[in-house]
Amino acid sequence: MSFDSELLQQTPDPLRHSFRVNRRDLLKLFGAGLMVYAVDVRAVQESGGQRRSSEEERVPHDVASWIHVGADNKITVFTGKAEMGQNIRTSLAQQVAEELRAPMDSISMVMADTELCPFDMGTFGSRTTPQMGTELRNIAAVARETLIDLAAQRLTVNRSQLSARDGAITNTPNRQSVRYGDLLHGQQLAKAIPDDPPLISPQKWTVAGTPQPKVDGREFVTGKHKYTSDLALPGMLYGKVLRPAAYHASLASLDADSAKQMSNVTVVHDGDFAGVVAPDPTTATRALAAIKAEWNASQQISETELYEYLKAKPAAKGQHAGGEGGDRANVHEKGSFENGMGAAQKKIEAEFRGATRSWRWLAGRVTSLWPTACR
């Protein structure tokens, strides 16, 4: 998959550590049924355990990490993508339902669970549908064909007589059907993902590309859905970070005596980092407000100066615009602008400036960690 300019601008820097899902642990967790997986031929061909480069190393092609078909005919899909209101929980489920020919209500999406989901490069840049959607379609198609092979063996018929529909394989001539779960008996299968799995053509789609009720929509509207901030574990503590007063500021002095005197409050100070830990969010907020800090900060660029500043400091290789360091450049060039303008019969030149914008979350971002299950 090639990178486009948008992806180049938003791709995160490579992590120093890799996070892998233990397939055996997943099989133990789900018990009876089938953790369908396919060994990626590209991974098998790699010698000496070489790491894949760029996006390839971040998107596992192992079905066991993605789809589980249970003996109860329930299908669980694992993805590192995160639902942030863009409704990918529904759209990804639709694509799996289409290729597996299974009802939407039989599919559960496990998203961004660091203990169960494979590592993912991130949810950004409108990449979920073209990248993860395609990946899940391919995997679901392989799973569907594997189930048809199992049904052909069970029913002792030619697989050309069989079709997948509503979570079952049906023998078209006599309408005899076998549910996916009944075909599995808890066995584990391996099937290599081909370069061109047999996907269902859009002309035959019955679920994908059609209006579907939002998955868990009622729970979101009624408040029944639990977010990370709703978690309450025994002995859980809440932390808040003291943010600097300006970009690239360093901490000159810190007076945290008032916060330290509060009951059950711990102040954390390490270099330019400072924060508090408390048994509840309210106490943590009060403790953070009690800290007095002074910051050393260089002169900041104003909104009116920002455009000319960035224009005067184009991104060089290994840097972001404005001269900031990084492992990639945010420059995308193709062809020659000068040659194009020189060959043009008519030239129209104009300058447009829009207001500076930055991504911001609409709600607070929360992370919950506990030692016995943290990965």
N, C-alpha and C positions, 0 to 999 in steps of 0.2 A: 504494500500500500504506500503510495507516494505521499510526501508531505506537501500541503499547500501553504500559502503564505500565512493564513490564519493560524494553522497548527504550529508553524514555526514560531509565531509570536507568543503562543500560549503553552507550548510543551514545557513541562517542568524539567529542571536539571536532573540528570541521572542520580538515583539513590546509591549510596555506598553499600547498602545491604539489600539482599533479596529476601522476599518473604514467600514461602511456599506452603501450600496446603498439603497436609499429610493425608493421602488417599485412604490409607488403612484406618485412620481415625474417623474419617467420614463414613466409611463402610460400617464401622462399629457403631457409630452414632445412629445411623438409619436402620441398621439391622436388616430384616427381611425385605426383599425387593431387589432392585437393580440399580447400582451406581454405574450407569452407562459411561464408558470412556473409550476414547480412541487415541492410539499412539500416533503422534504427529510424525509423519515420515521425514519431515524436514529436521525435527529434533533428533531423530534416530541417526540421521546421516551426519550430524555434527560430530566431529572427532574430539576426543579429550575433554568433553564437557564444555566446549567453548560457549561463551555467552553470545546470544543473538544480539545484533546491534539495533539500536534505535527502537522503533515501535515494536519490532518483531519480538524482542526479548520480553516485552511487557504484556503481550497478549498470548496466554497459554492456548495451545490447540489440543488440550486434553479434555475430552468430554466428561470424564469423571469429576473434574473440577467445576463442571457447569450444570449438568442435568442428572437428576435422580428420578427414576420411575419406581414408585413403591408398589408393594403387593396390593395395596388398597386403591390402586389406579390413580393415586395422586402424584403429580409431577412437580418436582422442586427444581427451580432454576437458580443457579448461583452466579452472581456478577458483582464485580467490584465497583460498578457504577452506582452513583448515589441519586436518589430521588430528591429534587429540590424544588418541586412544584411544576416541573416541565412535563410531568405525567409519563415518564419513561417506564414506570412500573406497569402501566397499561400497554404502552406501545411495544415493549419488549415481550410481554406475555402474549400479545397478539401474534407476533412473528413466530414464537415457539408453538403456539396453538395451531397456527396455520400449517407449519411443516410437519408437526407431529399428528395433525388431524385429531386434536383433543379439545374438549370443551374448555372455555376460558376459566370457568370456576373450578377446574381441576388443577390449575397451575398456581403455584405459590412462588413468589419472587423473594429470594434472600439477597439483599443488596448491601454491599459495603460492610459486611460482617467480617472483621479481620481474622476471626478464628475459623470461618467456614469458606470464605470466598477467596479465590486466587488474587494475587496482587494485580492491580489495574493501574494504568498510567494516569488516570484521573478523569473526572467528569467536567469537561470544559470544551469550549470551541465548537459546540454543536456536533461533536464527534460520536455521540452515543448511537444515533440511528444508523449512519453509514458504516461505522466500524463495529460496534458491539452488536447491533441488530443483524448485520450480515454474518458475524461470527456465530451468533446463536441460531440463525437460520441454517447455516451449514451443519452445525452440530445436531440440531433437531432432525434434519433430513437424514443424516447418517443413522441416528437412533431409530427413526421410522423404518428405514430399509432393513436394519438389523432385526426389528420386531417382525417385519414381514417374512424374513428368512426363517425366524423361529416358528412362525405360524405355518409356513409351508412344511416344515419338518413335523410339526405336531399333527397337522391335518392330512399329511401325506398327499399333497396336491402340488401342482405347478404354481410357482409364485405369481405367474402372470394372471392367475384366476383371483388373486387376493387384492384387496384394497383396504386402506386405513381410513377409519371414520369414527368419530365420537369416542376416541380412546379404546378402540378395538380393531382387530383385523377380521375382515369379513370375506368368506368364500362366496364370490358373486353368484355362481350358478345355483347354489342351494341355500344362500343367505345364512349359513352357519357362521357364528361369530365367536371370537375368543378375546377377552379383555387383555389389555397389555399386562396388567398385574398377574393374570392367570398364566401367562406365557413365561413368566420369569422364575418363579420358585426360588427367589433369593440368589440366583446365580449371578456371577460377574462375567461380563463379556468384554472383549477387546476388539476394536475395529479401527483400522487406520483411516484417517480422514483423507479422502482423495482431494486432488486439486480442484475438481469440479463436481461436488456432490449434486445429486439429482434434485434440484429445487423445484418446487411447484411454481408454474408460470403465473404471473399476475392475473391473466385472463381466467384462471381457475380459483382465485382466492375467494374464500367465503368469510374469513375473519380479518385478515390483514387488509388494511386500506378501507375498512368499514367502520361506521360509528359504533363504539362500544362504551358501556358505562365505565366510569373511572374506577379502577381497582381500589377498593377500600375507601371510596368516595364518601360513603355514609359515615364511616368512622372519623374521617377528617372533619366533616361538617358538624358532627355531634360532639366532637372533643374526645371521643373514645380512643382515638389513635394515640399511642404513647411515643413521645419524642425522647431524645437523649436527656433533655433537661427534666423529664418526668421520672427518670430512674431514681430509685431510693434504695440503696443497699445498706446493710448493717454496718455502722461505723464509717459511713462515707463522709469524706471531707470535701469542701468546696474551695477552689483556689481562684484568685484574681491577680492579674498582672498589672504592675504600675507602668503605664505607657509614657514614653518620653514626650517632651513638649514640642519637639521639632524633629525633622528627618535627620538621621545620622547624629543625633545628639548623644553625648556621653554624660554619665552621672557625676556631678561635681560633689554633691553632699547629700546625705540621707539622714533624716531624723525620724526614726520609727519608734521612739520611746512610748508614745501614746498608744500606738497599736499593740505593742508588746505587753502593755498593762491590761489589755482586754482579756477577759476570761476565755480560755480555750483557743486563743489565736496564736498562730506561729508566723513569724515574719521570715521570709526567705530573701537573702541578699547575697548575690554573687557577681562581683564586678559591676557592670552596668545594668544587671538584671535585679529587679526587686518585685516582690509579690507577697501575698498573704494566703494563709490556709486557715479555714474556720469550719465549724460544724454545720453551718447553714449559710445560704446566700446573703441574707440580710446582714449577718455579723461580718462576713467577708467584705461586703460593700462598705460598711461603716469603718472597718479596720483600714481598708485601702485609703479611704478619704482622710483618715487621721495621720497618714504618712506625709511628711513635709520633705520635698525633694527640690534640689536645684540642679539645673542641667546646663552643660556647655554645648552650645549649638552654633554652627556656622550660619552666616547670613542666608536666609531662605529666599528662593526665587518666587516673586509674586506672580499672580495669575496673568497680569498684563505682560510680564517678561518671559513667561514660560515658552511661548511659541518661538520667539527669536532665539532663545537659549537652545532649544532642541534642534532648531534648524541649523544653528552654527556648530552643533556637535552631533553630526550624523553617526549612526552606529557603525563601529568598525568590527572586524572579525573578532569574535569572542566577547563582544560587548553589547549592551542594550543602548538604546538611544539616550543621549545625554552623558555617555561615557561610563555608565555603570558596568561593572564586570559581570561575566556570565560565561557559560560554556557554549553559547551559540549566538549567532547574529540574527537580528530581526530585519534583515535586509533581503528582499526578494526581487531579483532582477532577471528579466528575460528580454532579449533583444536590445536595441539601441534607441533611446529616446531622441538623441541628436539626429541620427540617420532618419528616423521616422518623421521628425519635424522638417528636416531638410528636403525630403522627397514629397511632402504634402503640397498639394496645389492650393489648398485653402488652409489658413491657420487661424485659430481662435485661441487667444490666451486670456486667462482670467485667474484670479486668486480668490479662494474661498477659505474662510476660517470658521470653524465651529467651536463651541464652548468645550473646554477640557473636561473630559469625563473619566471617571475611575470606577471600576467594579466595586460594589458594596453589597454586603448581605442585607436582606430586609429584616432579618431577625438575628438574635444572638447565636453565635456558634459555640457549641458545647462538645467537649470530649470527655468520656467517662473511662477511667482506667482502674483495674483492680489486679493485684499481683498474680493471683492464681490463674487468671484467664487472659492476661494481657499479651498480645502479640503485635 
